[in-house]
Amino acid sequence: MPKKRVFISFDYDNDSFLKEAMVGQAKLPDSPFELADWSIKEHIDGNWKAKATTRIRSVDMVAVLCGLNTDTAVGVSAEVKIAQDEGKPYFLLAGYKDKVNVKPTAAKASDKLYKWTWENLKSLIEGNR
């Protein structure tokens, strides 16, 4: 079975460590996914959104890494909104164990924040939500 292509959305200012952790997991031998280009660190303008839209269109799904300040990360909310508008499946992962991780403002009230474990991540990649 081919690996799923995943776009990572995360708060550049606060959660780069989370992105690095997911990059590491993508390299594991039993990983069901590969990473496409992840979040774009540029000013959010029409050009930025066009680039993000192109990248999100090219993947199978979007993984949103939620940290302590994700609700203030304008770029993450914009990427979630693009995924919603493009009909791309996405899921929210709680980035930090034993801390209060928050959803981006564009997340729907019904979007569940999943515990980030290797088994959960593999299951989410396979579409189990």
C-alpha positions in Angstrom: 0.0 0.0 0.0 1.5 3.4 -1.0 2.2 5.8 1.8 -0.2 8.7 2.5 1.1 12.2 1.7 0.6 14.5 4.7 0.9 18.2 5.1 1.9 19.3 8.6 0.4 22.5 10.0 2.0 23.8 13.2 2.8 27.0 15.0 6.2 28.1 13.7 6.8 30.5 16.6 6.2 28.0 19.4 6.0 24.4 18.1 8.9 23.7 15.7 9.9 20.8 18.0 6.6 19.1 17.3 7.2 19.3 13.5 10.7 17.7 14.0 9.1 14.9 16.0 6.7 14.1 13.2 9.5 14.3 10.6 11.2 11.6 12.7 8.1 9.4 12.8 7.7 9.7 9.1 11.2 8.1 8.7 10.3 5.0 10.8 10.3 1.7 8.9 6.6 1.1 9.7 5.4 4.6 8.9 2.3 4.7 6.8 2.9 8.3 5.6 5.4 10.6 4.0 5.6 14.3 4.5 4.9 16.8 1.8 5.9 20.4 2.1 4.7 21.7 5.5 3.7 25.1 6.7 5.0 28.1 4.9 6.7 30.8 7.0 5.8 33.9 5.1 3.5 36.8 5.8 -0.1 35.7 5.3 -1.2 37.4 2.1 -2.8 36.3 -1.1 0.4 34.8 -2.4 1.0 32.8 0.8 -2.5 31.4 0.7 -2.1 30.5 -2.9 1.1 28.5 -2.1 -0.5 26.8 0.9 -3.6 25.9 -1.2 -1.4 24.4 -3.9 0.5 22.3 -1.4 -2.6 21.2 0.5 -4.3 20.2 -2.7 -1.4 17.9 -3.5 -1.6 15.8 -0.3 -3.9 13.1 1.0 -4.5 14.8 4.4 -3.4 17.5 6.8 -2.0 16.8 10.3 -2.5 19.8 12.6 0.0 19.8 15.5 -1.7 21.6 18.4 0.3 23.2 21.1 -0.2 25.6 23.9 -0.8 28.7 21.7 -2.2 27.2 18.5 -5.4 29.3 18.9 -3.3 32.4 18.3 -1.4 31.0 15.3 -3.0 32.7 12.3 -1.2 30.6 9.8 -2.4 27.3 11.3 -6.0 28.5 11.2 -5.6 29.6 7.6 -4.2 26.2 6.7 -7.1 24.4 8.5 -9.6 26.7 6.6 -7.9 25.8 3.3 -8.1 22.1 4.1 -11.8 22.5 4.9 -12.5 24.5 1.7 -10.6 21.9 -0.4 -12.4 19.0 1.2 -9.1 17.5 2.5 -9.4 15.4 5.6 -7.5 16.7 8.6 -6.9 15.8 12.2 -5.7 17.6 15.3 -3.0 16.1 17.4 -2.3 17.2 21.0 1.4 18.0 20.8 2.3 18.1 24.5 1.6 15.4 27.0 0.2 16.6 30.3 -0.4 20.1 29.1 -3.4 22.0 27.8 -3.1 21.9 24.0 -5.5 24.2 22.2 -7.2 23.9 18.8 -6.7 26.5 16.0 -9.6 29.0 15.8 -10.6 27.6 12.4 -11.2 24.1 13.8 -14.8 23.0 14.1 -16.3 22.5 17.5 -16.8 18.8 16.5 -13.1 18.3 15.7 -11.6 16.0 18.2 -8.1 16.7 19.7 -6.3 13.3 19.6 -3.6 12.1 21.9 -0.4 11.9 20.0 0.9 8.3 20.2 2.4 6.3 17.4 -0.5 3.9 17.4 -3.0 6.8 17.3 -1.1 8.6 14.5 -1.0 5.5 12.3 -4.7 4.9 12.9 -5.5 8.5 12.0 -3.4 8.3 8.9 -5.4 5.3 7.9 -8.6 7.4 8.2 -9.9 6.1 11.6 -11.5 9.2 13.1 
